[in-house]
Each structure stands twice: as C-alpha cells, then as structure tokens.
C-alpha cells in the first residue's frame, strides 16, 4: 500500500487490468482509497450496512442504480456517495475507471458473495 506519495489517478487506473477488482492505493485514517475498472453488469445488488461508499469517476461512464430511485449516469469528474444501508449496483457499457473511498471494514459486495467478490487481502497491491 502506498502512503505519503504523489499518485496520478489516471496513471494508476491504467495499471488495473481486471474488471470489478478494486485495488487499494492508499489510506486516510480509517478509510481506504481504492481504484477499480468497471465494464459489464457483473456487480450484484448489495449494500454496506454500516458504511457509506464514495464513487469518483476518473474516466468513462458509470451507470449508478439505487433501489427505488431512478438510475443515473456518472461521467468523468462526477462524485457520488451511496449512504450506508442503501441497495445499489453499478455497471458500464464501456470501460470506466473509478476511485472509491471506503471504510476499511467495507466488504466489496456487502453480505452478497458472487464470482467477482474480492476480500480486502485480494485488493492490496
């Protein structure tokens, strides 16, 4: 994990090779700063009971779906925080790079385990 180091999000996103596989870049207090690439619809509906989740779009477009609300598309430079306990899922038709900020205890896909679910250990560089 990188600490006290200048990072360029665009350059870091180019190092990510697998979709739906967040990578921890750094940490701030009890939060991880992660980077991920999304393409397709493999992320299941899920929530994080006790943690908010911040999405920042580095490059591309991300479809954000929130249960019982209209879905919306996020584009480069957009930021959205999914409040704790809210069911959500994301997808992208074309490759999208995102930065995530999550509490260190946040499970990748909440309590839902799927073929794309990664443990915290599997998210470390």
NORWOSUL-V706188 format. One record per helix or strand of 2 or more residues. SS is the DSSP state (helix for helix, strand for strand). FROM is the first residue (numbers start at 1). LEN is the number of residues. Records with the same first field share a line. If there is no record, write none. Layout:
SS->FROM-LEN  FROM-LEN
//
This chain:
helix->9-7  121-3
strand->23-6  31-10  53-7  61-6  72-4  79-4  88-16
//
